[in-house]
């Protein structure tokens, strides 16, 4: 049985936590964030031309749902000013 995943999101205006249910874990990150009122800039239609939807992974891992490649960070990145 898959477990919920907690996604910690930091934006220029603050941070929040999103609980991702097992049935949502294969979804596009832009769609998931949009549903939680944290839209990415997807002005090129999410095809990767403008870098408007670029994110920074600070800790943990992500899986590319197209290539199934996993990107991970073993140690948290210090993101303090």
Secondary structure, 3 states (H helix, E strand, C coil): CCCCEEEEEEECCEEEEEEECHHHCCCCHHHHHHHCCCCCCCCCCCCCCCCCCCCCCCCEEEECCCCCCEEEECCCCCCCC
